Amino acid sequence: MKGYMYILLCSDGSYYTGSTIDLERRLEQHQNGEGANHTKKRLPVTLLYYEEYSRIDEAFYREKQVQGWSRKKKESLIEGKSDLLPELAKAYRDLRK
């Protein structure tokens, strides 16, 4: 079953990262306040980015990966600047050396 990982921009400027098997339906749920608690309180939301996977478990894995990223790293992904991702993956403690 196909799956999607997606990033939404909330009305307060925060990002929400999720995964689903039906992207269109899930976006509608978020807009109607039937989505996650985070988006319910920050309507409206705008779809900024998504990736399609052949299986939902792959999309879910990617969701969990991206959720752990910094805002800057998510923005690089959204903007298609994949060349910046490795540099943004470095931990702050590694940059102080």
Backbone torsions as a table, in degrees:
resi	resn	phi	psi	omega
1	MET	NA	128.9	-178.7
2	LYS	-63.1	150.6	178.8
3	GLY	-141.7	161.4	-179.4
4	TYR	-132.2	141.4	167.8
5	MET	-108.8	135.9	-176.3
6	TYR	-140.7	157.3	176.1
7	ILE	-125.7	127.6	177.8
8	LEU	-108.8	148.8	169.7
9	LEU	-100.5	124.0	-180.0
10	CYS	-91.1	163.6	-176.1
11	SER	-61.3	-23.1	179.1
12	ASP	-90.6	4.7	178.7
13	GLY	91.7	-4.6	178.8
14	SER	-79.4	162.5	176.7
15	TYR	-106.1	147.4	173.1
16	TYR	-125.9	129.0	178.8
17	THR	-112.4	130.1	-179.2
18	GLY	-144.6	-179.9	175.9
19	SER	-142.9	154.1	-176.2
20	THR	-162.7	165.3	173.5
21	ILE	-95.5	-16.6	-179.1
22	ASP	-134.2	93.7	-173.5
23	LEU	-62.0	-45.8	-178.8
24	GLU	-60.2	-47.2	179.7
25	ARG	-64.1	-40.6	-179.1
26	ARG	-65.4	-39.8	177.2
27	LEU	-62.4	-41.4	177.2
28	GLU	-61.4	-42.4	177.9
29	GLN	-60.9	-44.8	178.9
30	HIS	-60.3	-46.7	-177.8
31	GLN	-63.7	-30.5	-179.3
32	ASN	-87.2	5.0	179.8
33	GLY	77.4	16.1	-179.6
34	GLU	-102.0	6.9	-178.7
35	GLY	-88.9	-148.7	-178.9
36	ALA	-68.7	156.8	177.5
37	ASN	-55.7	-38.7	-178.9
38	HIS	-59.3	-46.8	-176.9
39	THR	-77.2	-32.2	179.1
40	LYS	-52.5	-39.5	-175.6
41	LYS	-88.9	-1.0	-172.8
42	ARG	-134.1	42.1	-179.5
43	LEU	-82.1	152.3	-3.5
44	PRO	-80.1	167.0	177.0
45	VAL	-117.5	155.7	-179.6
46	THR	-128.5	132.3	175.8
47	LEU	-72.9	121.9	179.2
48	LEU	-102.1	-31.8	-169.9
49	TYR	-160.9	146.1	170.6
50	TYR	-152.9	156.2	174.2
51	GLU	-127.1	142.2	179.4
52	GLU	-105.4	137.2	179.8
53	TYR	-126.1	155.5	-179.5
54	SER	-74.1	-20.2	179.1
55	ARG	-136.3	145.5	-178.3
56	ILE	-64.6	-32.7	-179.6
57	ASP	-66.0	-30.4	175.9
58	GLU	-68.5	-40.8	178.0
59	ALA	-65.1	-41.0	179.1
60	PHE	-64.5	-42.5	177.5
61	TYR	-60.1	-44.7	179.5
62	ARG	-64.8	-39.3	177.0
63	GLU	-56.2	-49.6	-178.1
64	LYS	-63.7	-35.7	177.7
65	GLN	-64.2	-51.3	-176.1
66	VAL	-68.5	-32.8	178.2
67	GLN	-58.1	-30.8	-178.9
68	GLY	-82.3	-3.1	-177.6
69	TRP	-80.3	156.7	173.8
70	SER	-70.5	162.5	177.1
71	ARG	-58.1	-43.1	-179.2
72	LYS	-61.1	-41.2	-179.3
73	LYS	-68.5	-40.8	176.1
74	LYS	-61.3	-40.4	-179.9
75	GLU	-65.5	-36.1	176.6
76	SER	-64.8	-39.9	177.0
77	LEU	-63.8	-48.4	-179.3
78	ILE	-58.8	-40.6	-177.3
79	GLU	-82.5	-0.7	178.6
80	GLY	75.4	21.5	-179.5
81	LYS	-96.7	61.4	-175.0
82	SER	-64.7	-20.9	178.5
83	ASP	-66.5	-21.1	179.9
84	LEU	-86.2	-15.7	-173.8
85	LEU	-59.1	-44.2	-179.8
86	PRO	-61.0	-40.8	179.8
87	GLU	-65.3	-39.6	-179.0
88	LEU	-73.9	-11.9	179.7
89	ALA	-81.9	-13.5	-178.7
90	LYS	-68.9	138.4	179.0
91	ALA	-74.1	148.4	-179.7
92	TYR	-53.9	-40.5	-178.1
93	ARG	-63.0	-27.8	179.7
94	ASP	-77.4	-21.8	-177.5
95	LEU	-83.0	-16.3	-176.6
96	ARG	-82.3	-8.2	-175.7
97	LYS	-73.8	NA	NA
